[in-house]
Amino acid sequence: MPQIFSHNFDTASFKGKVEFSTGLFINGQWVDGAEGKTIDVINPSTGKKIVAIAEGAPKDVDAAVAAAQKAFDTVWGLNTPGSERAKLLARLADIMEKHFDELAAVESLDNGKTFNWARNADTAASIETIRYYSGWADKIQGKTIETNEGKLVYTRHEPIGVVGQIIPWNFPLLMLAWKIGPALATGCTIVLKPSEFTPLSALLMTQYIKEAGFPDGVFNLVNGYGPIVGQAIAEHPGIEKIAFTGSTLVGRKIMEAAAKTNLKKVTLELGGKSPNIIFDDADIDQAVEWAAFGIFWNQGQVCCAGSRIFVHAKIYDEFLHKFTEKAKSIRVGDPFHPDSHQGPQVSEAQFNRILGYIDSGKQDGASVHHGGHRVGDEGYFISPTIFTNVRPDMKIVKEEIFGPVGVLIKFEDDEDVIRQANDTVYGLAAAVFSRDITRALDTAHKLKAGTTWVNCANMLHASVPFGGYKQSGVGRELGEYALENYTAVKAVHVNLTQKMKY
């Protein structure tokens, strides 16, 4: 039997106890991995072990897929009306709301994000997403198509079947909600792999999914490493669709594996190097606040982070001064301290990766205007960092750092800054700041990004689609658009009066 994780939180932000299984969740049961191995989960605030969880293997993926297929064929999919799926999703959202603070605390412990942000952003948005898709579950429908009076033609949007879902470590709970919401609403069954760095909130969610009353096998979770469990999911012939959020490099591997096996449907939400354009007529104080939120929120570990900050020459000096003061004011420390605004990076590997990019910027001749160093001597904390005097060919300008590192770039011409902003292999998001709405919208429409914000940044909503252009991904998550990822359209032709003589 897998270990039960029990943890007492005694912090300034939250006091309480959580208990849940560390096993795989297959066919409604918590089990050890087929090979009996475990993975240590590390607290990024201390670098010390939190708990060991069961490690899955390809055999476990096989078992999870078999359970999911059986559930799809017997107790889910077209066997369960949308109204019943809606009730179960709504019940799940209610249970999550009941355990609001526990979810936030586990997310903060595991990921390193501050408890306040984990509570007010991640957990709140996760519940909102599940509740949103509960409203869609009984509205999955096709249409009647006019052809001629001798024939009735209609379409059905049928659940695609067993789906694989691989979620990242930067927003573990929220990405789980983004993935399972539309899949369960449409009637699909799931085999999900959380990140090996941040599996705890997903493990806790198996308990709530069980409590909500979802039939056994509808939702299955297999912990494990990407090259083993992730690869097994991507290649599995019994999985009809895969959804992945993570790096562009791994996204390519997922797409290749899907193509080489059963040509499963693929949606990818990948990396970004988002531009944040601040014109000379912007509200500078608000632009500073949003730009800081755009790059430093969640320790900079945000796929749509506004990491390239283009500032008009007329206001560059004033903006730089105020932006620097804002960066200095961000308290980096214990994620459970009420005044902490930035916690540690998620892992030692990510910590070293970010410091490597900072060193690269220095070696390439960029100026570290603020930060650029470790904070404290325990855990994986990095100071908010601002680079100036950068060139377009520098790695810190071109590549996704995924940390609290922003580069400031001075510009003078509107058309030229649009060219610079679009000069990237990515196209996930962008932001524009201007009091002139015509100027702002004209710029927003010319930016090659799946999401553009005007006078704000990092604002997402369950009902609004999210996804990228270019190498930032394939397909859309959230909103009605996400439902398309989990359904297959069937056209039905019914002959009413036509006679055939062949």
C-alpha positions as CSV (number, residue, x, y, z in Angstrom):
1,M,0.0,0.0,0.0
2,P,1.3,3.5,-0.8
3,Q,2.3,5.8,2.0
4,I,-0.2,8.4,3.4
5,F,1.3,11.9,3.5
6,S,0.3,13.8,6.6
7,H,1.5,17.3,7.2
8,N,0.6,19.9,9.9
9,F,0.8,23.5,8.8
10,D,1.6,25.9,11.6
11,T,2.4,29.1,9.7
12,A,1.4,32.7,10.0
13,S,-0.8,32.3,6.9
14,F,-2.4,28.9,7.5
15,K,-2.8,26.5,10.3
16,G,-4.2,23.0,9.6
17,K,-3.6,19.4,8.7
18,V,-3.7,17.6,5.3
19,E,-3.6,13.9,4.7
20,F,-3.7,12.1,1.4
21,S,-2.2,9.1,-0.4
22,T,1.1,9.3,-2.3
23,G,0.2,6.5,-4.6
24,L,-0.8,6.3,-8.2
25,F,-4.6,6.6,-8.7
26,I,-5.9,4.0,-11.1
27,N,-9.4,2.7,-11.4
28,G,-10.5,4.5,-8.3
29,Q,-7.8,3.0,-6.1
30,W,-4.5,4.3,-4.8
31,V,-1.7,1.9,-5.6
32,D,2.1,1.6,-5.6
33,G,3.9,1.7,-9.0
34,A,4.5,-1.5,-10.8
35,E,8.2,-1.4,-10.2
36,G,8.0,-0.3,-6.5
37,K,10.0,2.8,-7.0
38,T,9.5,6.3,-5.4
39,I,10.3,9.9,-6.2
40,D,11.4,12.4,-3.6
41,V,9.4,15.6,-3.6
42,I,11.6,18.6,-2.5
43,N,10.5,21.7,-0.6
44,P,12.0,24.6,-2.7
45,S,12.1,26.9,0.3
46,T,14.6,24.6,2.1
47,G,15.9,22.1,-0.5
48,K,14.8,19.4,1.9
49,K,12.6,16.3,1.2
50,I,8.9,16.7,1.9
51,V,7.8,13.2,1.1
52,A,8.4,10.3,-1.3
53,I,5.6,9.4,-3.8
54,A,5.0,6.3,-5.8
55,E,6.8,6.3,-9.2
56,G,4.9,5.0,-12.2
57,A,6.1,3.0,-15.2
58,P,4.8,2.1,-18.6
59,K,3.0,-0.9,-17.1
60,D,1.1,1.6,-14.9
61,V,0.1,3.7,-17.9
62,D,-1.2,0.5,-19.5
63,A,-3.3,-0.2,-16.5
64,A,-4.6,3.3,-16.3
65,V,-5.5,3.3,-20.0
66,A,-7.3,0.0,-19.6
67,A,-9.3,1.4,-16.6
68,A,-10.1,4.6,-18.5
69,Q,-11.3,2.7,-21.6
70,K,-13.5,0.4,-19.5
71,A,-15.0,3.4,-17.8
72,F,-15.6,5.2,-21.1
73,D,-17.3,2.1,-22.5
74,T,-19.5,1.4,-19.5
75,V,-20.1,4.3,-17.1
76,W,-18.9,7.5,-18.7
77,G,-18.8,9.0,-22.2
78,L,-22.2,8.6,-24.0
79,N,-23.4,6.3,-21.1
80,T,-23.7,9.3,-18.7
81,P,-25.8,12.3,-19.7
82,G,-24.3,15.7,-19.7
83,S,-26.6,16.8,-16.9
84,E,-25.1,14.1,-14.6
85,R,-21.5,15.1,-15.6
86,A,-22.5,18.7,-14.8
87,K,-23.6,17.7,-11.3
88,L,-20.4,15.8,-10.6
89,L,-18.2,18.7,-11.8
90,A,-20.2,21.1,-9.7
91,R,-19.9,18.8,-6.7
92,L,-16.1,18.7,-7.3
93,A,-15.9,22.5,-7.3
94,D,-17.9,22.6,-4.1
95,I,-15.5,20.2,-2.4
96,M,-12.5,22.2,-3.6
97,E,-14.1,25.3,-2.2
98,K,-14.7,23.6,1.1
99,H,-10.9,22.8,1.2
100,F,-9.8,26.1,-0.3
101,D,-7.0,26.8,2.2
102,E,-5.7,23.2,2.3
103,L,-5.3,23.2,-1.5
104,A,-3.5,26.6,-1.4
105,A,-1.2,25.5,1.4
106,V,-0.2,22.3,-0.4
107,E,0.4,24.2,-3.6
108,S,2.6,26.7,-1.7
109,L,4.5,24.0,0.1
110,D,5.2,22.0,-3.0
111,N,5.7,24.7,-5.6
112,G,7.1,27.6,-3.6
113,K,4.6,30.3,-4.6
114,T,3.4,32.5,-1.8
115,F,0.3,31.2,0.1
116,N,-1.5,34.4,-0.7
117,W,-1.1,34.0,-4.4
118,A,-1.8,30.3,-4.3
119,R,-5.0,31.0,-2.5
120,N,-6.3,34.1,-4.3
121,A,-5.1,33.2,-7.8
122,D,-4.4,29.5,-8.4
123,T,-7.0,27.9,-6.1
124,A,-9.7,30.5,-6.9
125,A,-9.2,30.2,-10.6
126,S,-9.1,26.4,-10.4
127,I,-12.5,26.3,-8.7
128,E,-13.8,28.8,-11.2
129,T,-12.6,26.7,-14.1
130,I,-14.2,23.4,-12.8
131,R,-17.5,25.3,-12.1
132,Y,-17.4,26.9,-15.6
133,Y,-17.1,23.6,-17.3
134,S,-19.8,22.1,-15.2
135,G,-22.0,24.6,-17.0
136,W,-21.0,23.3,-20.4
137,A,-21.4,19.6,-19.7
138,D,-25.1,19.4,-20.9
139,K,-24.6,21.8,-23.8
140,I,-22.3,19.7,-26.0
141,Q,-24.3,19.6,-29.1
142,G,-24.2,19.4,-32.9
143,K,-26.4,21.0,-35.5
144,T,-29.0,20.1,-38.1
145,I,-27.7,20.9,-41.6
146,E,-30.1,21.7,-44.5
147,T,-29.4,19.7,-47.6
148,N,-32.6,18.7,-49.3
149,E,-36.1,17.6,-48.3
150,G,-35.4,14.0,-49.0
151,K,-32.7,13.7,-46.3
152,L,-32.1,14.6,-42.7
153,V,-28.5,15.5,-41.8
154,Y,-27.2,16.3,-38.4
155,T,-23.9,16.3,-36.5
156,R,-23.0,14.9,-33.1
157,H,-20.0,16.1,-31.0
158,E,-19.0,12.9,-29.4
159,P,-16.4,12.5,-26.6
160,I,-13.1,11.4,-28.2
161,G,-12.4,8.7,-25.7
162,V,-9.4,8.2,-23.4
163,V,-7.2,11.3,-23.3
164,G,-3.7,11.8,-21.9
165,Q,-2.8,14.9,-20.0
166,I,0.6,16.1,-18.9
167,I,0.7,19.2,-16.7
168,P,3.7,21.4,-15.7
169,W,5.1,22.5,-12.4
170,N,4.5,26.2,-12.5
171,F,0.7,26.1,-11.9
172,P,0.1,22.5,-10.9
173,L,-3.4,22.8,-9.6
174,L,-4.6,25.4,-12.1
175,M,-3.2,23.4,-15.1
176,L,-5.0,20.3,-13.8
177,A,-8.3,22.2,-13.7
178,W,-7.7,23.6,-17.2
179,K,-7.1,20.1,-18.5
180,I,-9.7,18.0,-16.7
181,G,-12.6,20.6,-16.8
182,P,-13.3,20.3,-20.6
183,A,-12.3,16.6,-20.8
184,L,-14.8,15.6,-18.1
185,A,-17.5,17.9,-19.4
186,T,-17.4,16.4,-22.8
187,G,-17.4,12.8,-21.5
188,C,-13.8,11.8,-22.0
189,T,-11.8,9.7,-19.5
190,I,-8.4,10.7,-18.4
191,V,-4.9,9.5,-17.7
192,L,-3.0,12.4,-16.2
193,K,0.7,12.8,-15.3
194,P,1.6,15.7,-12.9
195,S,5.1,17.1,-12.8
196,E,7.5,15.0,-10.7
197,F,8.5,18.3,-9.1
198,T,5.0,19.3,-7.9
199,P,2.7,16.4,-7.7
200,L,1.1,17.0,-4.3
201,S,-1.9,19.1,-5.2
202,A,-2.8,16.6,-8.0
203,L,-2.6,13.8,-5.5
204,L,-4.8,15.7,-3.1
205,M,-7.3,16.2,-5.9
206,T,-7.7,12.5,-6.4
207,Q,-9.2,12.4,-3.0
208,Y,-11.7,15.1,-3.9
209,I,-12.5,13.5,-7.2
210,K,-13.3,10.2,-5.4
211,E,-15.4,12.1,-2.9
212,A,-17.3,13.9,-5.6
213,G,-18.5,10.5,-6.9
214,F,-16.9,10.2,-10.3
215,P,-17.1,6.5,-11.4
216,D,-13.9,4.5,-11.0
217,G,-11.6,4.8,-14.0
218,V,-12.9,8.1,-15.2
219,F,-9.9,9.9,-13.8
220,N,-6.5,8.2,-13.4
221,L,-3.2,9.7,-12.2
222,V,0.2,8.2,-12.9
223,N,3.2,10.0,-11.2
224,G,6.5,9.7,-12.9
225,Y,9.3,11.2,-15.0
226,G,8.6,12.7,-18.4
227,P,11.0,10.4,-20.5
228,I,9.3,7.3,-18.9
229,V,5.6,8.0,-18.0
230,G,5.2,11.0,-20.2
231,Q,6.7,9.1,-23.2
232,A,4.4,6.2,-22.5
233,I,1.4,8.4,-22.5
234,A,2.4,10.2,-25.7
235,E,3.0,6.9,-27.5
236,H,0.2,4.8,-26.1
237,P,-2.1,3.5,-28.9
238,G,-5.1,3.4,-26.6
239,I,-5.0,7.2,-26.0
240,E,-6.9,9.2,-28.6
241,K,-5.8,12.7,-27.6
242,I,-3.0,14.3,-25.6
243,A,-2.8,17.7,-24.0
244,F,0.5,19.0,-22.8
245,T,1.7,22.2,-21.2
246,G,5.4,22.7,-20.9
247,S,8.5,23.6,-22.9
248,T,8.6,23.9,-26.7
249,L,11.4,21.3,-26.8
250,V,9.3,18.7,-25.0
251,G,6.2,19.7,-27.0
252,R,8.0,18.7,-30.2
253,K,8.8,15.3,-28.7
254,I,5.1,14.9,-27.7
255,M,4.0,15.7,-31.2
256,E,6.5,13.4,-32.8
257,A,5.5,10.5,-30.6
258,A,1.9,11.1,-31.3
259,A,2.6,11.2,-35.0
260,K,4.7,8.0,-35.0
261,T,2.1,5.9,-33.2
262,N,-1.7,6.4,-33.7
263,L,-1.8,10.0,-34.9
264,K,-3.5,11.0,-31.7
265,K,-5.0,14.5,-31.5
266,V,-2.5,16.9,-29.9
267,T,-2.9,20.3,-28.1
268,L,0.2,22.0,-26.9
269,E,0.6,25.1,-24.7
270,L,4.3,25.9,-24.8
271,G,6.9,28.6,-24.1
272,G,6.9,32.3,-24.6
273,K,9.1,35.4,-24.7
274,S,6.3,37.9,-24.5
275,P,6.8,41.5,-25.4
276,N,5.4,44.3,-23.1
277,I,5.2,47.6,-25.1
278,I,5.0,50.8,-23.1
279,F,4.3,53.9,-25.2
280,D,5.1,57.4,-24.2
281,D,1.5,58.3,-23.5
282,A,1.0,55.4,-21.0
283,D,0.0,55.9,-17.4
284,I,3.6,55.3,-16.2
285,D,2.7,54.4,-12.6
286,Q,0.2,51.8,-13.7
287,A,2.5,50.5,-16.5
288,V,5.2,49.9,-13.8
289,E,2.8,48.0,-11.6
290,W,1.5,45.8,-14.4
291,A,5.0,45.3,-15.9
292,A,6.3,44.1,-12.5
293,F,3.3,41.8,-12.2
294,G,3.9,40.6,-15.8
295,I,7.5,39.5,-15.2
296,F,8.0,38.9,-11.4
297,W,4.7,37.1,-10.6
298,N,5.0,33.5,-9.7
299,Q,8.8,33.9,-9.5
300,G,8.8,34.7,-13.2
301,Q,7.8,31.1,-13.9
302,V,4.9,32.0,-16.2
303,C,4.8,30.9,-19.8
304,C,3.2,34.3,-20.8
305,A,5.5,36.4,-18.6
306,G,6.3,39.9,-20.1
307,S,10.0,39.3,-20.1
308,R,10.9,41.7,-23.0
309,I,9.9,45.2,-21.8
310,F,10.0,47.8,-24.6
311,V,9.8,51.3,-23.2
312,H,9.5,54.5,-25.4
313,A,12.6,56.7,-25.2
314,K,10.7,59.7,-24.0
315,I,9.7,58.0,-20.8
316,Y,12.5,55.4,-20.5
317,D,14.5,57.0,-17.7
318,E,11.4,57.7,-15.6
319,F,10.0,54.2,-16.1
320,L,13.4,52.6,-15.3
321,H,13.7,54.5,-12.1
322,K,10.1,53.6,-10.9
323,F,10.4,50.0,-12.1
324,T,13.6,49.6,-10.2
325,E,12.1,51.0,-7.1
326,K,9.2,48.6,-7.5
327,A,11.6,45.6,-7.9
328,K,13.4,46.7,-4.8
329,S,10.1,46.7,-2.8
330,I,9.3,43.1,-3.7
331,R,9.9,40.9,-0.6
332,V,11.5,37.6,-1.4
333,G,11.2,35.0,1.3
334,D,9.1,32.3,3.1
335,P,6.0,31.7,0.9
336,F,3.9,31.4,4.1
337,H,4.9,34.8,5.5
338,P,2.0,37.2,5.0
339,D,4.3,39.9,3.6
340,S,6.2,37.7,1.1
341,H,5.5,38.6,-2.5
342,Q,8.0,36.2,-4.2
343,G,8.9,32.7,-3.1
344,P,11.7,30.3,-4.3
345,Q,12.1,28.9,-7.8
346,V,10.6,25.5,-8.1
347,S,13.7,23.4,-8.0
348,E,17.5,23.4,-7.8
349,A,17.6,22.7,-11.6
350,Q,15.5,25.7,-12.4
351,F,17.4,27.8,-9.9
352,N,20.7,27.0,-11.6
353,R,19.2,27.5,-15.1
354,I,18.1,31.0,-14.2
355,L,21.4,31.9,-12.7
356,G,23.1,30.5,-15.8
357,Y,21.0,32.9,-18.0
358,I,22.0,35.8,-15.7
359,D,25.6,34.9,-16.1
360,S,25.1,34.7,-19.8
361,G,23.7,38.2,-19.9
362,K,26.7,39.6,-18.0
363,Q,29.1,37.8,-20.3
364,D,27.4,39.2,-23.4
365,G,27.8,42.7,-22.1
366,A,24.3,43.5,-20.7
367,S,24.1,45.6,-17.6
368,V,22.5,44.1,-14.4
369,H,20.6,47.2,-13.3
370,H,19.1,45.4,-10.3
371,G,19.3,42.0,-8.7
372,G,20.9,39.2,-10.5
373,H,21.8,37.2,-7.4
374,R,20.7,34.5,-5.0
375,V,18.7,35.5,-1.9
376,G,19.6,33.8,1.3
377,D,21.7,30.7,1.8
378,E,18.8,28.1,1.9
379,G,16.3,27.2,-0.7
380,Y,16.1,28.4,-4.3
381,F,15.4,32.1,-4.0
382,I,16.5,34.6,-6.7
383,S,16.2,38.4,-6.5
384,P,14.0,40.2,-9.1
385,T,16.4,41.1,-11.9
386,I,16.4,43.9,-14.4
387,F,18.8,43.9,-17.4
388,T,19.5,47.1,-19.5
389,N,21.8,47.7,-22.4
390,V,20.8,44.6,-24.2
391,R,21.1,43.5,-27.8
392,P,18.6,41.5,-29.9
393,D,21.1,38.6,-30.3
394,M,21.6,38.0,-26.6
395,K,20.3,34.8,-25.1
396,I,18.5,36.7,-22.4
397,V,16.6,38.6,-25.1
398,K,15.9,35.6,-27.4
399,E,15.3,32.6,-25.1
400,E,12.7,31.9,-22.4
401,I,14.4,32.2,-19.0
402,F,11.3,31.2,-16.9
403,G,12.5,33.2,-13.9
404,P,12.2,36.7,-12.4
405,V,14.4,38.3,-15.1
406,G,13.3,41.1,-17.3
407,V,15.1,43.0,-20.0
408,L,14.4,46.6,-20.8
409,I,14.7,47.8,-24.4
410,K,14.4,51.4,-25.5
411,F,12.5,52.3,-28.7
412,E,11.4,55.4,-30.6
413,D,9.2,54.3,-33.5
414,D,5.9,52.5,-33.3
415,E,6.3,50.3,-36.4
416,D,9.9,49.4,-35.4
417,V,8.8,48.2,-31.9
418,I,6.1,46.0,-33.4
419,R,8.8,44.5,-35.7
420,Q,11.1,43.9,-32.7
421,A,8.2,42.5,-30.6
422,N,7.3,40.0,-33.4
423,D,11.0,39.0,-33.9
424,T,10.8,35.8,-31.9
425,V,10.0,32.2,-32.5
426,Y,7.3,32.5,-29.8
427,G,3.8,34.0,-29.9
428,L,2.0,33.2,-26.7
429,A,1.1,36.6,-25.4
430,A,1.9,40.4,-25.5
431,A,0.9,43.6,-23.7
432,V,0.5,47.2,-24.8
433,F,0.2,50.3,-22.6
434,S,-1.1,53.5,-24.0
435,R,-3.9,56.0,-23.2
436,D,-4.6,56.2,-26.9
437,I,-7.0,53.3,-27.5
438,T,-6.7,53.5,-31.2
439,R,-2.9,53.3,-31.0
440,A,-3.1,50.5,-28.4
441,L,-5.6,48.4,-30.5
442,D,-3.7,48.9,-33.7
443,T,-0.6,47.6,-32.0
444,A,-2.4,44.7,-30.3
445,H,-3.8,43.6,-33.7
446,K,-0.4,43.6,-35.3
447,L,1.3,41.6,-32.6
448,K,1.6,37.9,-33.5
449,A,0.4,36.4,-30.2
450,G,-2.5,34.3,-29.1
451,T,-3.3,36.7,-26.3
452,T,-2.8,40.5,-26.3
453,W,-3.5,42.6,-23.2
454,V,-4.2,46.3,-23.3
455,N,-3.2,48.3,-20.2
456,C,-2.9,45.1,-18.2
457,A,-0.9,41.8,-18.1
458,N,-1.4,38.2,-17.1
459,M,-5.1,38.4,-16.9
460,L,-6.8,35.1,-17.8
461,H,-10.4,33.9,-17.4
462,A,-12.0,30.5,-17.6
463,S,-14.3,31.6,-20.4
464,V,-11.6,33.2,-22.6
465,P,-9.4,31.0,-24.9
466,F,-5.7,30.8,-24.3
467,G,-3.0,29.5,-26.6
468,G,-0.1,30.6,-28.8
469,Y,1.0,31.4,-32.3
470,K,4.2,30.0,-33.9
471,Q,6.2,27.8,-31.5
472,S,4.1,28.7,-28.5
473,G,1.7,25.9,-29.2
474,V,-1.1,24.2,-31.0
475,G,-4.8,24.6,-30.2
476,R,-6.6,26.6,-27.4
477,E,-7.4,26.0,-23.8
478,L,-10.2,27.5,-21.8
479,G,-13.5,28.8,-22.9
480,E,-15.8,27.1,-25.4
481,Y,-12.8,26.6,-27.7
482,A,-11.3,24.0,-25.4
483,L,-14.3,21.7,-25.9
484,E,-13.3,21.1,-29.5
485,N,-10.1,19.4,-28.3
486,Y,-12.1,16.6,-26.6
487,T,-14.8,15.9,-29.1
488,A,-15.0,14.2,-32.5
489,V,-17.6,15.5,-35.0
490,K,-19.8,12.8,-36.6
491,A,-22.1,13.6,-39.5
492,V,-25.2,11.5,-39.7
493,H,-27.2,11.3,-43.0
494,V,-30.7,9.9,-42.7
495,N,-32.5,9.0,-46.0
496,L,-36.2,10.0,-45.8
497,T,-37.5,9.7,-49.4
498,Q,-34.7,9.0,-51.8
499,K,-34.8,5.7,-53.7
500,M,-31.7,4.1,-55.2
501,K,-31.4,2.0,-58.4
502,Y,-27.8,1.1,-59.0
